[in-house]
Amino acid sequence: MGFKDEFKREMRNVMKDVEKEVHKSWKMDYKGHRIEVINQLKEELLIIDGVTVDRNKRKSILSHIIPYSKLSGTLHLQDGTKHVVSVKLGGYIRLNCIVKVDNEIIVEESLKLDFLPWEHKEKIVPFIQQQVQTHNEIVDDQLPDEDYLYDNNDPRLAAGLSDHFVEDLPTPFYVKKLLKLFEEQLHNPTIETRKSTYEKIIFDNIANYGEEFIGRFRQAELDESLVQQEALWLLEHAAHREVVKFAITVLGCTDCEKYKELLFTLGLHEEFTPYVLFALKNGTIGANNQVWQLARHVHGWGKIAAVERLDATTPEIKYWLLTEGCSNRIMNEYLAHTCAVKGELDVALYEETISKELYDGAGLIIQALLSERVAEGIEDYPYASEVLSRFVYHARKHCETLEDFYPLMKISEFLQADDGVWEERFKEQWNQHKYNSIQQAIQPFINDPKWPELAMDAPQQENAIKTLEIALFYQLDVSQNLFKMLEKNPTNIELYETVMGTNNRQYIEEICTFAENHFSLSSLSNEEQYSLQCIVQGLYEHEGVGLPLLQAALTSDNGSLQYHALGVLKAWSPFISQQPALRESIKNIAMTTKDKENRELAKRLLEN
C-alpha cells in the first residue's frame, strides 16, 4: 500500500473513531411526553414522541467550525397548551447539551470527549476467549479490528502473515520512546498514560522492533508485578491486535507461569501464536509440552512457528513431527526439513517395518523436500539418499493407491534430472552406487501399468491434482479431464501450476485459450490475478502464446503481473511487443508506473 492510500485509510479510521465518540443521545420524559436529542458527526436531531421535529444536517466535518447548533420544536400537551422545546448542542473539548421547555431547563449536561483508542470497539481477547470456550478452537480467525486494517479493495491477509513483512529499517528512537511511555504508565497508571502508551503501540508493528524492545526491556529491570498488572490491563482493553502482541510480549518477559492458561488460549489464534510461544518459552516452566499442544491445534502460520520452536524431546513428539508435523494450510515445504531433522526421519525409516501412518507422513515430507519452492530442500538434507532408499523399500508393503504412489513418482522425477545436475550432486552427498540402488528399486513401481490406468479412470477424486500429475508423468492425454476440472473451478491455481509445469506447448496453448474465455480480462478478480500470474510466468519459452493474457496483465494495476508480462515480451522476438495494443500498454507503464523496475523494463522494450 502506497503512502497516499495508507494516509486515506488512517484518516478514515480517525473519522470512524470521532464519529463513534460524538454519537450521543439524551432521553427524557416531560409530563407524559418523550423527548429525545441525538448528536451525530454530521447530524443533530430533536425527536418528540417518536417524531423528528427538527434536524441539523452538516455537509462535512468542516461545518464543525461552528461548534454549537440549535434545534427547536413544539410540544402539544393534553390540556391543549403548546410549549417550545429548544436545544443547544455542541462544543469542542466537551459536548454540552441544554434542553429547555419554554424557559425551564430540563436537561443540562456536559460530557468530556476523550477519543480513547480502545473505546467503542469490540475487545480482541474476550472475542478469542468466547470462541475457545464455545468451540475449543478458533473457528473464525477474523479479528474485530479487521475494518481498521483493510480497505474494501485490499485482500485480507492470513492470520500471522503480516508479521513476515518486516521493515528493513525501524523507526528511529521508537523503542526508546515506547519503553519510556510504558515505564510512565507503570508508575502512574492513569487514563492519560495508558492512552499515550496505547497510541504509541499501534503506530508500528511489533514484528519490526520486537527484538530490540525485548533487549531494552530486560535491561530496564522493571517491577514485575507492575508490568503484569499493566500487561493484563492492555489485554483486557485491547481493540487492536498490535496491543495484544505487545502485552503478550511484556508478559513473557516476566515470570508468567500463572498466566499459562490465558496465554495458551490466545496462542490458539494464529495472529498471536509466535508471541505466545515466546512468552511460554521465556516465562514459564516446562513450556515444551504446551508448545506441542499449540502446534497440534493450529494449522497455518501459527503451526509453522510452533513446530520451529518445538523441541523433539520424546519419541511421541518425534513420531508426531513425522506423521502430522509437516502438513499445514500455508505450504508444507516450510516445515519439511524441520520435521525431517527434528523427527529423525532417517532413523524412523531404518526400521524393518513402519506403520502406514508413518509411510504417509514420510511421503508428505519427501514430496515437500523435493519441491522446487522449498528454501531448505532435498539438497540441504544430509540423509537424502538413505531416506529415499528406505522409503522405496517400505513402499513394497504400503503403496496401494495413487496417493501412495505419488511420492514415488516425485522421487523418480528427481532421479531423472539431467546429467549436469547429477554431476554436481555426485560431488556432494550422493554417489553413483546410491543413485543406482534407488533407481533399480523404484523402477518396478514406475513400470507397473496399473498406475496410468488408475490415473485415467479416477480423475475426479479429492486428489485430482495428483492424479492429473501422474497422468502427465505417463504422457497420457489429459485434455478432457483437465477442462472438466477447470470448468468446475476456473481459478484453481494448482491446476495452472501443474499444467504450466509440464512445459507442454499444446496444453499451455489450451490453458491460455480457456483463461481468455473465462477470465474477466478488463477487471480481473484477485483469484484471476493469481491464476494469470501463474500462466504468464510459464510463457517465457512459448513465444506468441497467450497474447490477450499478456495484454490483460499489462493493463492491470498489479505491479507483479506487469513485471512478468514485460519480462515475457523481453524474452520474445522484438516484433511482438511492437504490436499497437501491446506497445500502447507498455508506453503507458513507462510513463505512469511508480515501480522503477517496471518502468525501466518498459522503456527498454520501447527502444527495441
Secondary structure, 3 states (H helix, E strand, C coil): CCHHHHHHHHHHHHHHHHHHHHCEEEEEEECCEEEEEEECCCEEEEEECCEEEEEEECCCHHHHHCCEEEEEEEEECCCCCEEEEEEEEECCCEEEEEEEECCEEEEEEEEECCCCCCCCCCCHHHHHHHHHHHHCCCCCCCCCCHHHHCCCCCCCCCCCCHHHCCCCCCCCCHHHHHHHHHHHHHHCCCHHHHHHHHHHHCCCCHHHHHHHHHHHHHHHCCCHHHHHHHHHHHHHHCCCHHHHHHHHHHHHCCCCHHHHHHHHHHHCCCCCHHHHHHHHHHHCCCCHHHHHHHHHHCCCHHHHHHHHHCCCCCHHHHHHHHHHHCCCCCCCHHHHHHHHHHCCHHHHHCCCCCCHHHHHHHHHHHHHHHCCCCCCCHHHCCCHHHHHHHHHHHHHHHCCCHHHHHHHHHHHHHHCCCHHHHHHHHHCCCCHHHHHHHHHHHHHHHHCCHHHHHHHHCCCCCCHHHHHHHHHHCCCCCHHHHHHHHHHCCCCHHHHHHHHHHCCHHHHHHHHHHHHHHCCCCCCCHHHHHHHHHHHHCCCCCCCCCHHHHHHHHHCCCHHHHHHHHHHHHHCCHHHHCCHHHHHHHHHHHHHCCCHHHHHHHHHHHHC
